[in-house]
Amino acid sequence: MRFPIVGVLLMALPAAAQWRIVTVDPGHFHAGLFQKEALPELAPEAFVYAPLSTDLTAHLNRIAGFNTRKDNPTQWRTRVYAGADYWERFVAEHPGQVVVFSGRNRGKIDKIDQAAQLGMHVLGDKPWIIEPEDMPKIEAALAHAKEKQVALFDGMTQRYEVSCALQKELVITEDVFGTALKGSLENPGVYMESVHFLLKLVAGNPNLRPAWFFDIRQQGEGLTDVGTHVVDLVQWTLAPNQAIDYRKDIEMLSGERWPTVLTPAQFQKVTGVEPFPDSLSEWVKPNGLNYFCNNRVNYKLRGVHVKLDVKWDYEAAPGTGDTELAIFRGSLARVELRQGKAENFRPEVFVVPNRAEDKARIAAALDRKLKAIGGEWPGLTATDKGAELQINIPDKLRIGHEAHFAVLAQKFLSYAKSPATMPAWETPYMLAKYYVTTQGVALARRNGSGKGTE
């Protein structure tokens, strides 16, 4: 069935609009964020191909919300094909030049590859793959994109978070950080922990997740899903602008996995669905659904020991939220990003000198660095906290996730206009990232960890 979705047309796009955007099977709100603002590269006529589902309805409601908001409304005119054969219709028609994939992860890389072969620029939300056997498919898709001279981008939004960018800047500043310590399995040179929560409340009501989100064959485990960002930040910080050969530069050491258990009542609250669908029966035990969303991985990147913990709990305690910890150990100091209770659950950056006698020298170097990058991030200062130095980040620099996505969209469109401008290191970065995430989960499965509980 094809039908138009009509919004309120209150503003004109710039005359330079030239490309039509196609969204395929939008199963995540990121798909809508690409259209939150009118962009000069995109024509107001947009297309959606998807099965008829609540995911599609949610996506169309978001677009309608952008069109009808009071401030700076968009004017998308959306044409929809809704049916079980949505993919075949997309391949036959592919009416646009830019395609967005955000939703179910199993089989996503096959669609990305086919879209590239159709000559379309692809913004594919992470992750592109969740199983190690699909690594050759990423390489094939990237090769087809090069052949067709189109841009493929998986958009790592955390790179646009000011705290992450500042941590990277300080790690590459030798008179602040020194050189990266290689560390050991017990005391790694890099440690990162990311904790998320399944139940999120918006205005007191659960922000419902689709039932398929809890199928690890569709969504992936924690490391292969949200862990994609964590792995990207490690290599982006330790080896900026450098091509990484995952076959030579990465050594996988160990992996673990364990479930978060949801009772029938918890599952119904977070999905709005009567527990438990047949598709999840494999992981339903007497105590509830064993959702394998937690992973730990140890590996080496160019000799530096890296340990990552990616975790999902059911619900945050009142007044709390997601937490993050990222520690990079250098010969002069540790550079730490902390997002926890002490930081009021917003990310803050600290420099912790290894030796008290080096603190004054490091503080002076830090001051010079903050002044040097003040053109890009104005207003940065450092506060002496005794054993450590805290970076003071002005509120105006903390733009939030949706704004990060807008920056990402502009970056992607710049590559679409000129695919040759995409840095040469992005392709090997992508391969290295997905090698770590998929091999880490494979290691955990092979060692028998995380069989679930009764």
N, C-alpha and C positions, 0 to 999 in steps of 0.2 A: 504494500500500500504506500503510495506517495501522496503527500499533502503538504501545503505550505503552513508554516508557523509564522504568524504576522506579529511583529512587535510594534511599539510606538515609535514612529520615525520622527525624531525631534532634532537630529543634528546631521550634518553632511560630513561624509568622510573627505579627507583631502583628495585633490584631483589626481594625485599620484597612485591611488589604489589600483592594483593590477592583478593580484593573485586571488583565487578563490580557495577558501579553506574547506577541507573535508575532515570530519571527525568520524572515526570508525569504532563502533561498539563502546561507547563511553561508560566505563564502569567505575571511574574514580573522578572526584571533583576537579582534579588537575586538568582534565580535558576541557572543562569550561573556563578555567582560569586564562587559557590562551586567548579567549575572546572577551575578557573582562573590560579591556579598553579597545577603542577603535585604533587600528594601526594603519599608517599610510600605505603599507605594502599590501594590505588585504582589502578586497572588494566587499561590499556589504552583503552580497549574496553568498550564503554558506550552505554546506551540505552535511547531512548526517546519514550514515548507513549503520543499522543496528537491528538486533532482534527486538521485538516488541516486549518491553520489560519495564520494571520499576527503575532500573538503571537509566534507561532512555528517558523516562518521564522526569527523573531528577535532573538530568542534563538539560533538557529543554526548559525546565523551570528556572534553572540558573541563567540561561541565556535570556529568557523573558525578564528575569529580574534585572539583568544588565540594561535591557532596553527600556525598562519602565522606572528606573531609579530617578530620583529627583536631580541629583548632581551629575552632570556630564554623561547622560544616557547614551548608549550605543544604538545602532539602527540595523542590527542583523536581520536579514530576511532569510529564514532557515527553511530549506527544502529537505524533507525527511523521507528516506525509504526504510520502512520497518517490516521485517519479515525474516523467516528462518534462512532464506537464501541471500541475506544481506551482503555477504562477502562476494558471492558470484556476481551480484549486481554491481557492486563497487568495482570489481575488476573489469567488468564489461563497460562501465560508464566512466569511472574515475574522472569526474567533471572538474576537478581543481588541480592546482599545482602544489599545494601544501597539504599534508595529511597528518593528523594527530592520532596517536594510539595511547590510551591510558585506561587500564582496567585489568582484565584477566591476563595473567602473565604466561600461562602455558600456551604455546603456539604463537606467541606475539612475534617472535623473531621471523617466523615464516611469512607473516603478513608484512612485516617491515621490509624483508627482502623482496617480496613480490611488488610492493609499492615502489621500491627503488628501481626495479626492472621496468616498471611502467613510466619511469622518468619523473617521479614525484619526490619533492623534498619531504623528509620525515622527521617530525619531532615525536620521538617515542619515549614515553615516560618510563622511568626505571621500574623494575628490572627488565632487561631484554630477554634474559634466559634465567632459568632457575635450576637447570640440571647440567652436569658437566658434559654430557654427550652432545649438547647443542653448541659447544664452542666453535666447531667448524662452520656452523650456520652464520655466526656473527662475522667471521672472516669472509665468508662468501657474500654476505650482504654488503659489507664495506667495499669489497672488490667491485660489486655491481654498481654501487654508488659512484665509485671513481670512474668506472666505464661510462656511466650515463651522465656524469658531471652534475650530480645532485648532492645535497647535504643530508647526512644522517646525524642526528644529535639526540643524546639521551638526557641532557640537561641536568647537571648536578647543582641544584639550587643552593646547597650549603656553601658553595664557593662564593656566593654573593652575601652571605651573612657576615657582618662586619667583624664579629669576634673571631670567626674562623680565618678570615683574611688577615687580621692582625696577628693571630698566632703564627700563621705562615710567614709573615713579614719579619717577625722577631726570630723565628727559627733560622731563617736564612741570613740573619745579621750576626756575623761572626763575633763581634766584640760585645754582644749581648748574650748569645747562646753558646758560642764556641763551635765545636763540631759535634755531630751526632754520635752519642755513645751507642755501641753495638749491643750492650746489655747481655742478658742471658734469658733462658726459659723462665727462671724464677724471678728475675728482675729485668724485664724487657726495656729496650731503649724507647719504645713507644707503647703506651697503654691507653686504650679508649673504651669507654663504657657508654652505652646508649640505652635508656630505659623509657619505654612508651607504655601507654595504657589503652586497653581495648575499649573501655566504656568512657566516652567523652560526653559531657552534658553541655547543651546549648540552651540558654534561658531555662535551665532546670529540667530539660527533656533530653533523653538519650539521642545522640547523633547516630542513627542506625547504620550498621554495617551490613552489607549483603551476606547471606548465609555462605556463599561460595568463598568469601574472604577466609573462612576457617578451614578450607580445603587446601592443604599444603601442596597438592598436585596442581592447583590453580594459582595460588598466591605465592607459594614458596615458603621456606622457613625464614626465621628472622634475619639470618645473615644474607640470604639471597634476595631479600626484599629491602627493608630499610637499611640493612647492613651495607648495601651498595654505596650509600653516601659515606659511611664511615671508612670503608676501604679506599674510596676515592680521595678522602681528605688526607689519609696517610701518605699516599704517593704524591699528591698535589703539594703537600707540605715538605716532604723529605726530598723529593726529586722534581722540583718545579721546572716546567718547560723542557723536560728531558724525556726522550723516548725510553720506555721500559720494555725490555724483552722478557716476557713472563717465563720463557723457557730457560733463561739463563739467570735472571735477576731475582727470581722468587723461589724460595724453598719452603714448601709446606711441611709443617712439623706435627701438628695434632689438631683434632677437632672434637667438640662435645656438643650434645644437644639434650634438652629436657623440656617437658611440656608445662604449660600453664593449664590447669584443670578448671573447666567451667561446669557448674551445675546446670541442670535443665532450666532453672529459673534465671540464672545469669545469662545463659545463651539467649533465652527469649527476650530478656530485657535489652540486650545489645543488638539483636537482629530484628526483633518484632516477629520472629518465626517460631512456630511450635517446635520444640526440640524433639528429636534431632533428625535432620534430613537423611535419607538413605545414603546420599553421597558421602556422608561423614561416618558411616557405621563402622568403618575400619578402626576408628580412633575413639569410639564410644566404649567406655569401661563402666563397671558398676559405680564408680565414684563420679562419673561425668565424662565430658569430652576432653580427651587429652590432646591439646592443641600444641603442636611442636613449633613454637615460635621463638624459642630461646637457643642461642648458640654461643659457643666460645671457640675461638680459633687462635692458634699460634703459628706464625710463619716468619720467615726472614725476607726482608727487602734489601737487596744489596748488602747483605751481612748484618743488618740491623734487626734485632729481635722485635717482633710486633705481637702484641696480645690484644684481642678485641673481645668484648662481651656485648652482645646484642640481646636485649631482654624485653619481654612484654608481660606486664602484670594485668590483672583484671581492671582494677579501679584505683586511682590515686586517693590518698587520704585527703580529707577536706582541707582546702587552702593550699594544696600542693599541686604538682603537675609533672610533666616529663622532666627527666634529668639527663645531664650529659657530663662526661668527664673526659678530657683529652690531655695526656701528659707526654711531652716530648723532652727527653733527657739529653742535655748537651754537656760538653766538657766544662763550661763555665756556669751554666744555670739550667734549671728546668723551666720550660714555658708551658703553663697549664691553662686550660680552658675549663671552667667549672660552672655548672648550672644546677644548683641544688638549693636547699633550704637557706643556707647562709647567704646565697646570692639572690634571694627572693625569686628563685626559679627563672632567672634570666641569665644568659651567658656572660661571664666576666673573664678577663684575661689577666694572668699573674706571671711575674718573673720571679723565680725563687733561686737566688745565688747558691751555688754549692758550698762556698766558703764565705764566712762573714767578712774576712779581710778583702774580698773582691767586690763587696757590695757597692761601695762608693764609685768604683770605676765602672761597674755595670750600670749603675743608676745614671751616670753621666752619659754613657753610650746610649742608653735607652732614651734619655731626653733628646739627644741629637737625632735619633731615629724618628721619634714622634714628630719632631719639627720638620724633618725631611719629607715625611709623608703627609704633612698637614694640608697640602694642596688637594689631595684626594679625600682625606678624612680630617677636616678641620676641627679644632677644639680638643684634640687628644692631649691628655696630661697623665702623669704618673703620681701616685701617692705612696709614700713610705709607710708600710704596714709592719715594720719591725724586721722580721725574717724574710719578708717578701715585698715586692713592689706591685701595686695594682694599677692597671690601666683604666683611666676614667674615660668612658665612652659616652659622648653626648647623646641625649635621647634622639636628636634629629638624625643620627646615623643608624638608629635601630628601626629599620623600615618594615620588618615582618615578612612572613612567608609569602603572602600573596604578592607583595611588592618584589620579592626575590624572583618570583615567577615572571613578572613583567620584564625584569632585566634580562632574564634567561630568554624570553621570547624575542627581545630585540637582538640579542646575540645570535640566536638561531637564524633570524631573518637576514642578518648581515651575512651569515655564511651561505644562506640560500641564494642571495643575490650574487655572491661570488664564492662558490665552493672552494676555490683554490686558496682562499684566505684562511680557511680553518687550519690551525697550527698542526704541523706534522706529528707532534707528540700526542694529539688527541686519540688517534686510532690505536697506537700501542697502549695508551693509558686505559682505553676501554677494554681491550683484550686482557690486560693484566688484572683489572678490577674484577671482571667476571670469572677469570680463572681462580682468583682467591675465594670469591664467594661460593662458587659451585664446588670447588675442591674441598673447601672447609666443611661444607655440609656432607659431602661424600665421605670424608675422613670420619666424621662423627657417626655416620651410619655404619661404616665398616667396623669401627671399634666396638659397636654394640651398645654405645651409650644411649640413654634416653629411650628405653623401651615402653615407657609409660607406667602408670601405677594402677593398681586395682582399687 
